[in-house]
Every structure is written in C-alpha cells, then in structure tokens.
Amino acid sequence: MTVVDIHPHIVSRDTARYPMSPIGGKRSDWSHDRSIELDTLIESMDAAGVDKAAVVHSSTTYGFNCDYVADAVSQHPDRLTGVFSVNVLEPDAPAAMRHWYERGLTGMRIFARGSTLKEAWLSIADPRVFPCYELASELGIPVATNATVKMLDQIETVVTSFPKVPFVIDHLGRSDFSDGAPYENAAPILSLARFPNLYLKVTTNNFRESRDGKSDPLTLFPKLVSAFGADRMAWGSNYPASQGTLKDMVDLANDCLAGVSQADRDWIMGGTALKLYRALAGEAVSA
C-alpha cells in the first residue's frame, strides 16, 4: 500500500526569504508553537511510513505567497507536490494559478475560513471565482476548500456548475457525528455523495472526533464509505497543525478504519490521493 498524506503543512524559519503575510493579518497559533520545516517533514514521513505528500500551503502564515511550498516540491519532486492558494476574487487569479502550477503545485485550495478567520471571507460560489474553476478544469487539478456543511448551498452550486473539477471538502466539512448511528446529524455531508466529482478529506481531527458522543469509528467510516465509495475519500494528517507525531496520526487513521476492508483502506490512505494528484502517481503534468 502506498501511503499519501494530502494535508501536511510546512513553515520556514527563514523569514527574510519567506516573509510572514498571514491571511486576515493574524498568524495561526500552530505556526508559532509547533511548525516544522521541510527537512522535518521528510524525516517524519520516513518514520511514519508515508511515501508521498501533497503539501498544503499555509495561508495563515504566508497568505497567497506559496514560494516555500514550491521550493520544497522542487527539492523532492519524487515525493511531494503542492497545493497552492491564490486570491480567487482578484481578476489576475487565473494567472497566479498558472504561475504556481508551473512551479510544480498541482492542486488548489480555497481558504474560506479557519483558525484565524472564524467567519467566511468569501463565498466559493461567487461568480468572480468561476474563472478559477474553469482553469482548474482545463489543467485537470483538484480544488480543495475548507468550506463547511453550513455552506452546503455554495458547495452544491460549484460541484454542479463545474462537473469536471474534483472538489475536495476538508475535514469532512466539520460535520457533526456525535449523535451516533445512523448519523442523522451528518445528513448534509451525506447528501453530497450524489455528486461524483465531490471528494472527502478525512483528517486527524475527524478521526479523533469519531469517538465523540455516541459516534464510533467502526460504524462511522463504513457509513461514509458506503455513501461515497473509498475512492472518493482521502487521508490528510493536518500535521503539525494538529498536535502529535505524524506516525501517531497514521496509526490513529488505520485504527479508526478497522471497520472497512483492506481494499477500502488502501484507497483512503493513498489510492485516492494518487488519483487526485497525478504528479504523485508519476504522471507528467504541463501547463
């Protein structure tokens, strides 16, 4: 089994070369307290048995300047690709997308909200963003977003309007599974299973929360696999934003996925990622 992480972050100590410019003007706490550099990520991947990764640009550290991730990918093109962010509301957003794509970043993320932005600063269904989706379709790259199930109407609008774009919902859309089986509270996220271009990113936070309340990973993840198919679910560590070692996060994921078949686990822990990020599968990509 090839293990692929589609949600680690890196932050450089070299603030002269990579100046801080966090989105919203406030740097995230994790990037202060437990950020890691490229070398530590590679060492952690080796220790955890993680073969490859799609490194997600830290918007709460660098805003829309993705130089550090791009430089990291250039040093390890056999193991890494990158997920860039651009200001999708600006007219030059497609040009910025091409710039980062040409530097080896083969996925995009729309950071709509987060630890330093409690309220969404944009609608992912804003028509001003549509040229970005059109280019993503042309380039054949996935678009990840941390939009939540509270933005369900926006998610449905973009996945139906751009059916050739693989959309990846971070952190299971912050869904509530605490009511337990049959997980009626999860109706919003489960309703998205009808869109074949909608993918779920299952992160460390989701695995930890899968034991909250009446939730049980042995019933929750089979439910999600039954709805979406394991080939539309992909693991992301959120390391080091989530506390703990990368190895602990891999072990946690495998433990929580004990209720699904080995074939399904193979998809979630790596196979789906290789489908989404073609560069990690060894496919040549070009602008």
C-alpha positions as CSV (number, residue, x, y, z in Angstrom):
1,M,0.0,0.0,0.0
2,T,1.2,3.5,-0.9
3,V,0.5,5.9,1.9
4,V,-0.1,9.5,0.8
5,D,-0.8,12.5,3.0
6,I,-2.8,15.2,1.3
7,H,-2.8,17.7,4.2
8,P,0.6,18.4,5.9
9,H,2.0,21.9,6.3
10,I,5.5,23.4,6.5
11,V,6.8,26.8,7.7
12,S,10.3,28.1,7.2
13,R,12.4,29.8,9.9
14,D,13.9,31.9,7.3
15,T,11.5,34.9,7.5
16,A,13.8,37.1,5.3
17,R,13.4,34.7,2.3
18,Y,9.8,33.7,3.2
19,P,8.2,36.7,5.0
20,M,5.1,36.2,7.0
21,S,1.9,37.6,5.4
22,P,-1.0,35.7,7.0
23,I,-4.4,36.0,5.5
24,G,-6.5,38.2,7.7
25,G,-3.4,39.7,9.2
26,K,-3.2,37.2,12.1
27,R,-0.8,34.3,12.1
28,S,-2.1,30.9,13.3
29,D,-1.2,29.7,16.8
30,W,0.1,26.3,15.5
31,S,2.6,28.0,13.1
32,H,4.0,29.8,16.2
33,D,4.1,26.9,18.5
34,R,4.8,23.7,16.6
35,S,5.6,24.5,12.9
36,I,8.0,22.3,11.0
37,E,10.4,22.9,8.1
38,L,10.8,20.7,5.0
39,D,13.6,18.5,6.4
40,T,11.5,17.6,9.5
41,L,8.5,16.8,7.3
42,I,10.6,14.3,5.2
43,E,12.1,12.8,8.3
44,S,8.6,12.4,9.8
45,M,7.3,10.9,6.6
46,D,10.1,8.3,6.7
47,A,9.4,7.5,10.4
48,A,5.7,7.2,9.8
49,G,5.8,5.1,6.6
50,V,4.3,7.9,4.5
51,D,5.5,7.6,0.9
52,K,4.3,10.8,-0.6
53,A,2.5,14.0,0.2
54,A,0.6,16.9,-1.2
55,V,1.9,19.7,1.0
56,V,-0.8,22.3,1.7
57,H,0.4,25.9,1.6
58,S,-0.2,27.6,5.0
59,S,-2.5,30.6,4.3
60,T,-2.4,31.6,7.9
61,T,1.3,32.0,7.7
62,Y,2.0,33.2,4.1
63,G,-1.3,34.5,2.7
64,F,-1.1,33.9,-1.0
65,N,2.7,33.6,-1.4
66,C,3.4,30.0,-1.9
67,D,7.2,30.2,-2.5
68,Y,8.2,27.9,0.4
69,V,5.9,25.0,-0.7
70,A,7.1,25.5,-4.3
71,D,10.7,25.4,-3.3
72,A,10.1,22.3,-1.2
73,V,8.5,20.5,-4.1
74,S,11.4,21.3,-6.3
75,Q,13.7,19.6,-3.8
76,H,11.7,16.4,-3.6
77,P,9.6,16.1,-6.8
78,D,9.6,12.3,-6.5
79,R,7.7,12.5,-3.1
80,L,6.0,15.8,-3.0
81,T,3.5,18.0,-4.8
82,G,2.0,21.2,-3.5
83,V,-1.4,22.7,-3.0
84,F,-1.4,26.5,-3.6
85,S,-3.8,29.3,-2.7
86,V,-4.5,32.4,-4.6
87,N,-6.9,35.3,-4.0
88,V,-9.7,33.9,-6.1
89,L,-11.6,37.2,-6.0
90,E,-8.9,39.1,-7.9
91,P,-9.1,39.3,-11.7
92,D,-5.5,38.0,-12.0
93,A,-6.3,34.9,-10.0
94,P,-6.1,32.6,-13.1
95,A,-2.6,34.0,-14.0
96,A,-1.5,33.4,-10.4
97,M,-2.8,29.8,-10.6
98,R,-0.8,29.2,-13.8
99,H,2.3,30.6,-12.1
100,W,2.1,28.2,-9.1
101,Y,1.1,25.3,-11.4
102,E,4.2,25.8,-13.5
103,R,6.3,25.7,-10.3
104,G,5.0,22.2,-9.6
105,L,2.0,22.8,-7.4
106,T,-0.7,20.6,-8.8
107,G,-3.7,21.4,-6.6
108,M,-5.5,24.5,-5.4
109,R,-7.1,25.3,-2.0
110,I,-9.6,28.0,-1.3
111,F,-9.1,29.0,2.3
112,A,-12.6,30.3,3.0
113,R,-12.4,30.4,6.8
114,G,-10.2,28.9,9.5
115,S,-8.5,29.3,12.9
116,T,-7.8,33.0,12.3
117,L,-10.9,33.7,10.3
118,K,-13.9,32.4,12.2
119,E,-16.4,33.8,9.6
120,A,-16.0,33.0,5.9
121,W,-14.5,35.9,4.0
122,L,-15.8,34.8,0.6
123,S,-18.5,32.6,-1.0
124,I,-17.0,29.8,-3.0
125,A,-20.0,30.2,-5.3
126,D,-19.2,33.9,-6.1
127,P,-19.2,34.3,-9.9
128,R,-15.8,36.1,-9.6
129,V,-14.3,32.7,-8.6
130,F,-15.7,30.9,-11.7
131,P,-12.7,31.7,-14.0
132,C,-10.5,29.8,-11.4
133,Y,-12.7,26.8,-11.6
134,E,-12.7,26.9,-15.4
135,L,-8.9,26.9,-15.4
136,A,-8.8,24.1,-12.8
137,S,-10.9,22.1,-15.2
138,E,-8.5,22.9,-18.1
139,L,-5.4,22.0,-16.0
140,G,-7.1,18.9,-14.5
141,I,-6.3,19.8,-10.9
142,P,-8.4,19.3,-7.8
143,V,-9.8,22.2,-5.8
144,A,-9.8,21.7,-2.0
145,T,-11.8,24.0,0.2
146,N,-12.4,24.3,3.9
147,A,-15.9,25.4,3.4
148,T,-18.2,23.7,5.9
149,V,-21.5,22.0,5.6
150,K,-23.0,25.3,6.8
151,M,-22.1,26.4,3.2
152,L,-23.9,23.5,1.6
153,D,-25.7,25.6,-1.0
154,Q,-22.4,27.0,-2.1
155,I,-20.8,23.6,-2.4
156,E,-23.7,22.2,-4.4
157,T,-23.6,25.2,-6.8
158,V,-19.9,24.8,-7.7
159,V,-19.9,21.0,-7.9
160,T,-22.8,21.0,-10.3
161,S,-21.6,24.0,-12.3
162,F,-18.1,22.5,-12.8
163,P,-18.6,18.8,-13.1
164,K,-15.1,18.1,-14.5
165,V,-13.4,19.7,-11.4
166,P,-12.7,17.3,-8.5
167,F,-13.7,19.3,-5.4
168,V,-12.2,18.1,-2.1
169,I,-14.0,19.1,1.2
170,D,-11.5,19.5,4.0
171,H,-12.1,17.9,7.4
172,L,-15.4,16.2,6.3
173,G,-16.9,19.7,6.2
174,R,-16.8,20.0,10.0
175,S,-19.7,17.6,10.2
176,D,-21.3,16.5,13.5
177,F,-21.3,12.8,14.0
178,S,-21.8,12.8,17.8
179,D,-25.3,11.5,17.6
180,G,-24.0,8.1,16.5
181,A,-25.5,5.6,14.1
182,P,-27.4,6.1,11.9
183,Y,-25.8,9.6,12.0
184,E,-28.8,11.7,11.2
185,N,-26.8,14.8,12.1
186,A,-24.5,14.0,9.1
187,A,-27.3,14.3,6.6
188,P,-25.7,17.5,5.0
189,I,-22.4,15.8,4.2
190,L,-24.0,12.5,3.2
191,S,-26.3,14.4,0.7
192,L,-23.2,15.4,-1.2
193,A,-22.4,11.8,-2.1
194,R,-24.7,12.1,-5.2
195,F,-22.1,14.4,-6.9
196,P,-19.4,12.2,-8.5
197,N,-16.8,15.0,-8.5
198,L,-17.1,15.6,-4.7
199,Y,-14.4,14.1,-2.6
200,L,-13.9,13.9,1.2
201,K,-10.7,14.7,3.0
202,V,-10.6,12.8,6.3
203,T,-8.1,14.4,8.7
204,T,-6.7,13.7,12.1
205,N,-9.3,15.9,13.7
206,N,-12.1,13.7,12.1
207,F,-10.5,10.5,13.4
208,R,-10.2,12.0,16.9
209,E,-13.8,13.2,16.9
210,S,-15.1,9.9,15.6
211,R,-15.2,8.7,19.2
212,D,-17.1,11.8,20.5
213,G,-20.5,11.3,22.0
214,K,-22.2,8.3,20.6
215,S,-20.0,8.2,17.5
216,D,-18.0,5.1,16.8
217,P,-15.4,4.8,14.1
218,L,-16.3,1.2,13.5
219,T,-19.8,2.4,12.3
220,L,-19.0,5.9,11.1
221,F,-16.4,5.1,8.4
222,P,-18.2,2.2,6.9
223,K,-21.2,4.6,6.6
224,L,-19.1,7.1,4.8
225,V,-17.5,4.5,2.5
226,S,-21.0,3.1,1.7
227,A,-22.2,6.6,0.7
228,F,-19.2,7.9,-1.2
229,G,-17.0,5.0,-2.0
230,A,-13.5,4.7,-0.6
231,D,-12.1,6.0,-3.9
232,R,-13.7,9.4,-3.1
233,M,-12.1,9.6,0.4
234,A,-8.5,10.6,1.1
235,W,-6.5,10.9,4.3
236,G,-4.8,14.1,5.4
237,S,-2.8,14.4,8.6
238,N,-3.1,18.1,9.2
239,Y,0.4,17.7,10.7
240,P,1.7,19.7,12.5
241,A,-1.4,22.0,12.9
242,S,-3.0,19.0,14.7
243,Q,-0.9,18.0,17.8
244,G,1.1,14.8,17.8
245,T,3.6,13.0,15.6
246,L,2.9,12.0,12.1
247,K,3.4,8.3,13.0
248,D,0.7,8.6,15.7
249,M,-1.6,10.1,13.1
250,V,-1.0,7.3,10.7
251,D,-1.6,4.7,13.4
252,L,-4.8,6.5,14.5
253,A,-6.2,6.6,11.0
254,N,-5.5,2.8,10.5
255,D,-7.1,2.1,13.9
256,C,-10.2,4.1,13.1
257,L,-10.5,2.5,9.6
258,A,-10.5,-1.1,11.1
259,G,-14.2,-1.3,10.2
260,V,-13.6,-1.1,6.4
261,S,-12.0,-3.6,4.1
262,Q,-8.3,-3.5,3.4
263,A,-9.0,-2.5,-0.2
264,D,-11.1,0.4,1.0
265,R,-8.3,1.4,3.5
266,D,-5.8,1.3,0.6
267,W,-7.9,3.8,-1.3
268,I,-8.4,6.2,1.7
269,M,-4.7,6.1,2.8
270,G,-3.2,6.6,-0.6
271,G,-5.1,5.4,-3.7
272,T,-7.5,8.3,-3.9
273,A,-4.7,10.8,-3.4
274,L,-2.8,9.4,-6.4
275,K,-6.0,9.8,-8.5
276,L,-6.4,13.4,-7.4
277,Y,-2.7,14.5,-7.6
278,R,-1.4,12.9,-10.8
279,A,2.1,14.2,-10.2
280,L,2.4,11.9,-7.2
281,A,1.4,8.9,-9.3
282,G,4.3,9.7,-11.6
283,E,2.2,11.3,-14.4
284,A,3.8,14.2,-16.3
285,V,1.8,17.4,-15.9
286,S,2.2,20.5,-18.0
287,A,0.6,23.9,-18.2
